[in-house]
Amino acid sequence: MLRRIAGHLFWAARYLERAQWRSRLVDVNYHLILEVPPRDVDPWEPLLGITAEREAFAQRYAHADEASVVNYFTFDRENESSIRSSVEAARTNLSSLRHMISSEMWLEMNELYLDSREWSPQTLAQKGFSAFFTDLRNHFYAITGIVRSTMPRDLAYDFLEIGTMLERADNVARLLDVKYHYLLPRLEDIGGPSDGRQWAAVLRSASALEAFRKLNGNSMRVDLVVQILLFDASFPRSARFSAERLAVALGRVAARGVEGPPGPLPSDRLLAMMQGSCAGDVIAEGLHEFLVKIEEECSVVSDSIYGDYMSLG
């Protein structure tokens, strides 16, 4: 496979996962504010912490209020990681590869792209917040299902899988890091209804609340939340599940003799971190430090994959 093609597939997958992730963050935060009266002046500001975009946001917006943050995350073309920009970037990356993806995937991707061209704050107001983000979520679910159901497990599929899983592992680490530090409740709230709703919102942001309750009931303990989001090998949005799927896809690429150095896979250290730890240990030893290591390792893996399979230099 040409390096250019591998790069287009990898980045299309990352942008789609990023758009889906951000749409859940915005939707969940909106409903959390309705359920729990915010005690902070800017209850939308934590989203900027999760995505590490406080400085970029502050350069163009005066306040992190609902209108500004929702616009920045959803519609802003100048924000290269907004939902609209990510959808457009994914579609651009796939547009020259229509022979390598299924026609169903292209049609669904193109429909989402055409819808996104009409988006505006006015569209959101007219349609309603819940309806707008429900439709968006259904588009992403459709694309995911189409990829799983219509594409052969070849190199094209593998590079889509690599991009998706790398983005997913990085995102869940960022989400947990901000919740555990920036959003820590006041002492009197720990274990109370407000704290429980906050942790439930974190789980909803990763589509994990139902899976969590099947395992743990309504016991909204921090260690249990960390366990399912980081270390649960069966939950498809956990960091461990993502690292394992990433390693499998990279292993298939290496086994096919695609260019790249022999020996250890780029994901080996990330995988070892996820398989060799548990929630209790990392909380006791420093959850923040562990999450930062995941983010750093995801960046190292991305750079290594780019150098091995995509760089033209």
N, C-alpha and C positions, 0 to 999 in steps of 0.2 A: 504493500500500500504506500502511495506517495505521502511524504510528510505533510504536504499541504492538506490533503484529504483527512489525515488523522487529526490534524489541528482543528479543522472545521467541525468535525464530529465531536471532539472533546469539548470545544467551547460552546457549541450548540447545546450540548447536554448541561454544561455548567450554567449557562444563562437560563435555560428552562427551569432547572432546579432552583436557581436564585429567585426567579420571578415567582415561582410557586411558594417558596419559603416566605418571601416578603408579603405576598398576599395574605398568608395565614397570620403573620405578625400583626398587620394592620387590622384585619378583621377581628382577631382575638382581643387586641388592645381596646378596640372600640366597644366591644361587648363587656369587657372587664370594667371599663369606666362606668358603663350603665349599671352594672351590678354592684360595684363598690365605689362609693363617692370618693374621688381622689383627694388625698391629703397634700399632694404636691402641687405647686403652682403650675407646673408644666407636665401633666401626666403622660404626654406623648414623647417627652424627651428621652426616656429610657430606650425607645426603639433606635434612636441615633447611637446610643451606647452599644447596643447589640451589634450593629453593623459598622461600628467604628467610623461614623460619619459626622460627628459633632462639628468638627472644624469646617468641613465642606459645606454643611448645612448653614452654619453661622455666617459664611461669606456672602450668602444671598438672601437669607431670611432673618428677620428681626427677632421673632419669637417662635419657640417650639410649640405652637398651639395646634389644635386639631387640623384646621384648614391647611396650615403650612406643611406639617409633617405628612399628612395624607397626600397632598399634592406632590411633595418631594419624593415620597416612596412610590407613588402610583403613576403620575402623569408627566413628571418633569423630564423633558428630553435632554436637558443639560446635565442631569444626573445619570451617568452611564450605567448605574445599577438600579435605576427605577424599574418598576414592573414593565412599563411601556418600553423603555430602552432595552431591557433584557429580552423581551419578546421580539423586538425588531432585530436585535443582534442574533438571536437564535435563528430567526427566519433567514437572515442574510447568510449565515454560515451554512444553512441547509439548502439554500436556493440553487447552488451549483452542484449539489450532490443528490439530486432527485432520483438518479439511477441507482443510488446505493441505499435508499430508504424506501419503505413501502409507499404506494400511492395514497393509502389511507392516512399515513402519518403526515404526508405533505399537505393533504387537503385539510386535516384538522389544524395543523400548524398555520396554514395560510388563512383559515377562517378566524383563528385567534388574532393573527396579525391584522387582518382587515377590520375586525372589531376594535382593536386597540387604536387604530387611526382615528376613530370617532370618539374616543374617550375624552372626557373633560370633567371638571368639577360640577358643571351643570348636569351632565349625563348622570353622574353619581347621585346628585340631589333628586333628579327626576325619577330615577329607577329605584332608589332606596339603597342604603348601605348594605343591608343583608342580601338583597337580591343581586346586587352588582357583584359582590364577592362570592356568592354561591355560584353564579354563572361562571365566574372566572375559575373557581375551584373545579367545576365540572369539566371545563376545557382541559385543565392540567391532568385530571384523572383520565380523561379520554385519551390524551396523548400517551400517558404512561401505559395504559392498557393496550393501546394499538402497538406500541413498540414491543411490549412483551408478547403479544399474540400474533404479530405478522412478520417480524423480522427474523431471518435465520441467525443462528449463533455464530456469526462470522466476525471478521475484524471490524466491520462497521458497528456491529452491535457491541463489541467489546470496548471500543473507544467511547461510545455513548455511555456505557456502563461505568467506565473509568471516570469520566467527567461528572456523572451524576453522583456517584458514591463519594468522590473526593469533596465535592461541594457540600454534600449532606453532612459528612463528618465534621467539617469545619464549622458549619452553621450551628449544629447542635452544641458544640463546645462554646461558641460565642454566646448563645442563648443562656446556657447555664451559668457562665461566668458573670454575666451582667446581673442575673437574678440573684445570685449568691452574694454579690457585693453591693452593687448600686441599688438594688431593690430590696435589700434586707429590711424586714419590718422593724418597727419599734419594739423594744423589749416586751412591752405589755401586749403586743399583738402576736408574738410567737406562739404558734399552735392554735391560735384563735380563728374565727371565721374568715377574717380578712386575709390572714396568712394562707389559709387553706385555699381560698379563691385565687390568690396569686399563683400558688404552685399548680393549681388546676389549669390556670391560664397558660403556664409554661408547658404543661403537658398537651394542652389543645394546640399550642403553636407547633408542636411536633406531631400532631395527629395521634397522640399517645394516651389520651385520657381513658378511653374505653379499655384499651389493652391493660393499662395500669390497674383499673378497677377490677378487671377479671382476675388479676394476680393478687391484688392487695386489698380489695374492698374499698372502703372509704378512709383507710388509714393513710392520711396525706403526710407521711414522714419524709423529711428531706433525703435521708439515705435511700429510701425506696424510690424516690423520684430520680435521684442520681443513678441508681442501679439500672433502671429501665432505659434511661436516655443514653447512658454511656456504655453499659456492660452487658445488656441483655442480648444474647446471641440469636434470639428468635424474633425480636422486634425489628421490623424493616427500616426504622428510622433511627435506630441507636447508632452510636459511633462505632461500637464493635461490629455490628452487622455490616455497616458500611465499609469498614476496614477489611473485613473478610471477603466481601463481594469484590472490593477493589483489588485485593490480592489475587483472587481467582481469575478476574478478567486480565490482569497484567500477566499472570502465569500462562494463560491461553495465548496471549500475544507473543510472549517469549517462546512458547513451544512451537509456534508457527514459523519461527525463524525470522521474525521481523527484526529490522535493525535495532541494535541496542547492545549494551555490553553484557557478556555472560556473567553468571554469578548471582548474587543476591538481587531480589526485586526491590524497586524503589520504595515499596510499601512495607518492607519487612519490619522496620523499627516501629512504625505506627501500629502494625498488627500485633507485635510483641507487647507494646504498651497496653493495648486493649484486652488482650488475652491473659495478661499476667497481673491484672489488678482487679479490685472490687471496690464498691462504693465506700465501705467502712474504712478501708486502708487509705484511700486517697483523701477522704474527708479528714481523717486523723493526721495525715502527713501534710495536708495543704491542698485543698481542692483547686484554688485559684492557680497555683503553680502547675498543677497537673493539666488543667484546661489550657493554659498558655502553651505548655509543651505540645498538646494536640494541635493547636493552631499553628505553632511553629513547624511541626512535623508535616502538617498538611501543605504548608508552603514549600518545604523542602521536597516533598514528593512531587508537587506540581512542577517545580523547577527541573527536577530530574526527568520527569516524563517529557517535558518540553525538549530538554536537551537530547534525550535518547531517541525520541520518535517524531519530533515536529520541527525542530530547528533546521533551517536551511543553511546555517553558517558552518 
